[in-house]
Amino acid sequence: MTKKPSSGRWVALITGFISVAIGLLYLLMITVLDSRGPMLPPPPEALGVVEVGIDHPFFEGALRLFSGQFLRTFP
């Protein structure tokens, strides 16, 4: 009484093989990336610092208001 493997069993075997292969590829990729050494931050020139100036009385008053509130909250 030997039974032939059902199609569900083949699907389980194939998906199991694929998941193990993905896991091994992930470990290989992490090993390669970690072997390059520590990550260094980019130089300050690469950050593209942008200075924005707002010349409006409303914003000047709000800045004075909130900076005073901040200084009173945190002496």
DSSP file (Angstrom, degrees, kcal/mol; ACC not computed):
  #  RESIDUE AA STRUCTURE BP1 BP2  ACC     N-H-->O    O-->H-N    N-H-->O    O-->H-N    TCO  KAPPA ALPHA  PHI   PSI    X-CA   Y-CA   Z-CA
    1    1 A M              0   0    0      0, 0.0     2,-0.5     0, 0.0     0, 0.0   0.000 360.0 360.0 360.0  75.1    0.0    0.0    0.0
    2    2 A T        -     0   0    0      0, 0.0     2,-0.4     0, 0.0     0, 0.0  -0.849 360.0-151.5 -99.8 134.2    2.2    2.8   -1.2
    3    3 A K        -     0   0    0     -2,-0.5     3,-0.0     3,-0.0     0, 0.0  -0.796  16.0-121.0-102.2 145.3    0.6    6.1   -1.8
    4    4 A K        -     0   0    0     -2,-0.4     2,-0.1     1,-0.1    -1,-0.0  -0.623  41.8 -96.5 -78.3 143.0    1.9    8.6   -4.3
    5    5 A P        -     0   0    0      0, 0.0    -1,-0.1     0, 0.0     2,-0.0  -0.371  43.7-123.5 -60.3 134.6    2.8   12.0   -2.8
    6    6 A S    >>  -     0   0    0      1,-0.1     4,-1.5    -2,-0.1     3,-0.5  -0.286  20.5-108.2 -75.3 165.5   -0.1   14.4   -3.1
    7    7 A S  H 3> S+     0   0    0      1,-0.2     4,-2.1     2,-0.2     5,-0.2   0.822 117.8  61.6 -65.4 -29.4    0.3   17.7   -4.9
    8    8 A G  H 3> S+     0   0    0      1,-0.2     4,-2.0     2,-0.2    -1,-0.2   0.856 101.7  52.0 -63.7 -35.1    0.0   19.5   -1.5
    9    9 A R  H <> S+     0   0    0     -3,-0.5     4,-2.4     2,-0.2    -1,-0.2   0.899 108.3  50.7 -69.1 -39.3    3.1   17.8   -0.3
   10   10 A W  H  X S+     0   0    0     -4,-1.5     4,-2.6     2,-0.2     5,-0.2   0.901 109.3  51.1 -63.9 -40.3    5.0   18.9   -3.4
   11   11 A V  H  X S+     0   0    0     -4,-2.1     4,-2.6     1,-0.2     5,-0.2   0.910 110.4  49.6 -62.7 -41.4    3.9   22.5   -2.9
   12   12 A A  H  X S+     0   0    0     -4,-2.0     4,-2.1     1,-0.2    -2,-0.2   0.913 112.0  47.7 -65.0 -42.2    5.1   22.3    0.8
   13   13 A L  H  X S+     0   0    0     -4,-2.4     4,-2.2     2,-0.2    -2,-0.2   0.913 113.7  47.1 -65.2 -42.3    8.5   20.9   -0.3
   14   14 A I  H  X S+     0   0    0     -4,-2.6     4,-2.5     2,-0.2    -2,-0.2   0.932 113.9  46.1 -66.5 -46.3    9.0   23.5   -3.0
   15   15 A T  H  X S+     0   0    0     -4,-2.6     4,-2.4    -5,-0.2    -1,-0.2   0.868 112.0  52.6 -66.9 -34.3    8.0   26.4   -0.8
   16   16 A G  H  X S+     0   0    0     -4,-2.1     4,-2.2    -5,-0.2    -1,-0.2   0.921 110.1  48.0 -64.0 -43.4   10.2   25.1    2.0
   17   17 A F  H  X S+     0   0    0     -4,-2.2     4,-2.4     1,-0.2    -2,-0.2   0.916 111.9  49.8 -62.7 -43.0   13.2   24.8   -0.3
   18   18 A I  H  X S+     0   0    0     -4,-2.5     4,-2.5     1,-0.2    -2,-0.2   0.909 110.6  49.5 -63.5 -41.7   12.5   28.4   -1.6
   19   19 A S  H  X S+     0   0    0     -4,-2.4     4,-2.1     2,-0.2    -1,-0.2   0.894 111.7  48.2 -67.3 -37.9   12.3   29.8    2.0
   20   20 A V  H  X S+     0   0    0     -4,-2.2     4,-2.4     2,-0.2    -1,-0.2   0.908 111.6  50.8 -66.6 -40.3   15.6   28.1    3.0
   21   21 A A  H  X S+     0   0    0     -4,-2.4     4,-2.4     2,-0.2    -2,-0.2   0.909 110.2  49.2 -63.1 -42.1   17.3   29.4   -0.2
   22   22 A I  H  X S+     0   0    0     -4,-2.5     4,-2.3     1,-0.2    -1,-0.2   0.913 110.9  50.7 -63.5 -41.6   16.1   32.9    0.6
   23   23 A G  H  X S+     0   0    0     -4,-2.1     4,-2.3     2,-0.2    -2,-0.2   0.909 111.3  47.3 -62.5 -42.7   17.4   32.6    4.2
   24   24 A L  H  X S+     0   0    0     -4,-2.4     4,-2.3     2,-0.2    -1,-0.2   0.897 111.6  50.4 -66.8 -39.9   20.8   31.4    3.0
   25   25 A L  H  X S+     0   0    0     -4,-2.4     4,-2.5     2,-0.2    -1,-0.2   0.887 110.0  51.6 -64.0 -37.6   21.0   34.2    0.4
   26   26 A Y  H  X S+     0   0    0     -4,-2.3     4,-2.6     2,-0.2    -2,-0.2   0.933 110.1  47.9 -63.7 -46.1   20.1   36.7    3.1
   27   27 A L  H  X S+     0   0    0     -4,-2.3     4,-2.2     1,-0.2    -2,-0.2   0.891 112.3  49.9 -63.2 -38.4   22.8   35.4    5.5
   28   28 A L  H  X S+     0   0    0     -4,-2.3     4,-2.2     2,-0.2    -1,-0.2   0.918 111.4  48.6 -64.3 -43.6   25.4   35.6    2.6
   29   29 A M  H  X S+     0   0    0     -4,-2.5     4,-2.5     1,-0.2    -2,-0.2   0.913 111.9  48.6 -63.8 -42.9   24.4   39.1    1.8
   30   30 A I  H  X S+     0   0    0     -4,-2.6     4,-2.5     2,-0.2    -1,-0.2   0.890 110.5  52.1 -64.9 -39.1   24.6   40.2    5.4
   31   31 A T  H  X S+     0   0    0     -4,-2.2     4,-1.4    -5,-0.2    -2,-0.2   0.921 111.6  46.1 -62.7 -43.8   28.1   38.6    5.7
   32   32 A V  H  < S+     0   0    0     -4,-2.2     4,-0.4     1,-0.2    -2,-0.2   0.924 114.7  46.8 -65.2 -44.4   29.3   40.4    2.6
   33   33 A L  H >< S+     0   0    0     -4,-2.5     3,-0.9     1,-0.2    -2,-0.2   0.872 112.5  49.7 -68.0 -36.2   28.0   43.7    3.7
   34   34 A D  H >< S+     0   0    0     -4,-2.5     3,-1.2     1,-0.2    -1,-0.2   0.780 100.9  64.2 -72.6 -25.4   29.3   43.4    7.3
   35   35 A S  T 3< S+     0   0    0     -4,-1.4    -1,-0.2     1,-0.2    -2,-0.2   0.598  85.0  76.1 -75.3  -8.5   32.8   42.5    6.0
   36   36 A R  T <  S-     0   0    0     -3,-0.9    -1,-0.2    -4,-0.4    -2,-0.1   0.632 105.3-113.4 -77.5 -12.1   33.2   45.9    4.4
   37   37 A G    <   -     0   0    0     -3,-1.2    -1,-0.3    -4,-0.2     2,-0.0  -0.505  53.1 -25.7 107.8-179.0   33.8   47.5    7.8
   38   38 A P        -     0   0    0      0, 0.0     2,-0.3     0, 0.0    -4,-0.0  -0.305  66.1-108.9 -70.5 152.3   31.9   50.1    9.9
   39   39 A M        -     0   0    0     -2,-0.0    -2,-0.0     1,-0.0     0, 0.0  -0.639  32.4-154.7 -79.1 135.8   29.5   52.5    8.3
   40   40 A L        -     0   0    0     -2,-0.3    -1,-0.0     1,-0.0     0, 0.0  -0.877  19.1-112.6-110.4 143.8   30.8   56.1    8.3
   41   41 A P        -     0   0    0      0, 0.0    -1,-0.0     0, 0.0     0, 0.0  -0.353  41.6 -97.9 -69.2 156.1   28.5   59.1    8.2
   42   42 A P        -     0   0    0      0, 0.0     5,-0.1     0, 0.0     0, 0.0  -0.324  45.4 -93.7 -69.6 157.6   28.6   61.2    5.1
   43   43 A P    >   -     0   0    0      0, 0.0     3,-1.6     0, 0.0     4,-0.5  -0.338  37.2-109.3 -67.1 156.3   30.8   64.4    5.1
   44   44 A P  G >  S+     0   0    0      0, 0.0     3,-1.1     0, 0.0     4,-0.4   0.804 116.7  63.8 -59.0 -28.6   28.9   67.6    6.0
   45   45 A E  G >  S+     0   0    0      1,-0.2     3,-0.7     2,-0.2     4,-0.1   0.792  96.8  58.1 -66.1 -25.6   29.2   68.8    2.4
   46   46 A A  G <  S+     0   0    0     -3,-1.6    -1,-0.2     1,-0.2     0, 0.0   0.625  90.0  72.2 -79.9 -12.3   27.0   65.9    1.3
   47   47 A L  G <  S-     0   0    0     -3,-1.1    -1,-0.2    -4,-0.5    -2,-0.2   0.692  93.8-137.1 -78.5 -17.3   24.1   66.9    3.5
   48   48 A G    <   -     0   0    0     -3,-0.7     2,-0.2    -4,-0.4    -3,-0.1   0.982  17.9-149.4  62.8  60.8   23.2   69.9    1.4
   49   49 A V        -     0   0    0     -5,-0.3     2,-0.5    -4,-0.1    -1,-0.2  -0.439  13.4-165.5 -66.5 129.0   22.6   72.4    4.2
   50   50 A V        -     0   0    0     -2,-0.2     2,-0.5     2,-0.0    -1,-0.0  -0.970   7.7-152.8-120.6 130.5   20.0   75.0    3.1
   51   51 A E        -     0   0    0     -2,-0.5     2,-0.5     2,-0.0    -2,-0.0  -0.896  10.5-166.1-105.1 128.6   19.4   78.2    4.9
   52   52 A V        -     0   0    0     -2,-0.5     2,-0.5     2,-0.0    -2,-0.0  -0.954   1.8-161.3-116.9 128.8   15.9   79.7    4.7
   53   53 A G        -     0   0    0     -2,-0.5     2,-0.6     2,-0.0    -2,-0.0  -0.920   1.5-160.5-110.8 134.3   15.3   83.3    5.8
   54   54 A I        -     0   0    0     -2,-0.5     2,-0.7     2,-0.1    -2,-0.0  -0.957   4.7-172.6-115.7 119.4   11.8   84.5    6.6
   55   55 A D        +     0   0    0     -2,-0.6     3,-0.1     4,-0.0    -2,-0.0  -0.732  41.2 114.6-113.7  80.9   11.3   88.2    6.5
   56   56 A H     >  -     0   0    0     -2,-0.7     4,-1.8     1,-0.1     3,-0.3  -0.987  65.3-130.6-147.8 137.9    7.8   88.8    7.8
   57   57 A P  H  > S+     0   0    0      0, 0.0     4,-2.4     0, 0.0     5,-0.2   0.837 105.6  59.3 -60.0 -33.5    6.7   90.6   11.0
   58   58 A F  H  > S+     0   0    0      1,-0.2     4,-2.4     2,-0.2     5,-0.2   0.935 107.7  44.6 -61.0 -45.8    4.4   87.7   12.0
   59   59 A F  H  > S+     0   0    0     -3,-0.3     4,-2.3     2,-0.2    -1,-0.2   0.843 111.1  53.7 -69.8 -33.2    7.2   85.2   12.1
   60   60 A E  H  X S+     0   0    0     -4,-1.8     4,-2.1     2,-0.2    -1,-0.2   0.921 111.5  45.6 -65.8 -42.2    9.5   87.6   14.0
   61   61 A G  H  X S+     0   0    0     -4,-2.4     4,-2.6     2,-0.2    -2,-0.2   0.898 112.8  50.2 -66.0 -40.7    6.9   88.1   16.7
   62   62 A A  H  X S+     0   0    0     -4,-2.4     4,-2.9     2,-0.2     5,-0.3   0.895 109.3  52.0 -64.9 -38.9    6.2   84.3   16.9
   63   63 A L  H  X S+     0   0    0     -4,-2.3     4,-2.3     1,-0.2     5,-0.2   0.925 111.6  46.1 -63.2 -43.8    9.9   83.7   17.2
   64   64 A R  H  X S+     0   0    0     -4,-2.1     4,-1.9     2,-0.2    -2,-0.2   0.910 114.3  49.3 -64.3 -41.0   10.2   86.2   20.1
   65   65 A L  H  X S+     0   0    0     -4,-2.6     4,-2.1     1,-0.2    -2,-0.2   0.946 115.8  40.3 -63.8 -50.2    7.1   84.7   21.7
   66   66 A F  H  X S+     0   0    0     -4,-2.9     4,-2.4     2,-0.2    -1,-0.2   0.844 113.2  53.3 -73.7 -32.9    8.2   81.1   21.6
   67   67 A S  H  X S+     0   0    0     -4,-2.3     4,-2.1    -5,-0.3    -1,-0.2   0.897 111.1  47.7 -68.4 -37.0   11.8   81.8   22.4
   68   68 A G  H  X S+     0   0    0     -4,-1.9     4,-1.9    -5,-0.2    -2,-0.2   0.905 112.1  49.4 -67.0 -40.6   10.7   83.6   25.5
   69   69 A Q  H  X S+     0   0    0     -4,-2.1     4,-2.0     1,-0.2    -2,-0.2   0.895 110.7  50.7 -63.5 -39.9    8.3   80.8   26.4
   70   70 A F  H  X S+     0   0    0     -4,-2.4     4,-2.5     1,-0.2    -2,-0.2   0.911 109.9  49.2 -64.3 -42.5   11.1   78.3   26.0
   71   71 A L  H  < S+     0   0    0     -4,-2.1    -1,-0.2     1,-0.2    -2,-0.2   0.843 111.9  48.8 -69.1 -32.4   13.5   80.2   28.2
   72   72 A R  H  < S+     0   0    0     -4,-1.9    -1,-0.2     1,-0.2    -2,-0.2   0.856 113.4  47.5 -73.5 -33.1   10.8   80.5   30.9
   73   73 A T  H  < S+     0   0    0     -4,-2.0    -2,-0.2     1,-0.3    -1,-0.2   0.899 123.4  31.2 -73.4 -40.2   10.0   76.8   30.8
   74   74 A F     <        0   0    0     -4,-2.5    -1,-0.3    -5,-0.2    -2,-0.1  -0.798 360.0 360.0-120.9  87.8   13.7   75.7   30.8
   75   75 A P              0   0    0      0, 0.0    -1,-0.1     0, 0.0    -4,-0.1   0.510 360.0 360.0 -71.1 360.0   15.7   78.2   32.9
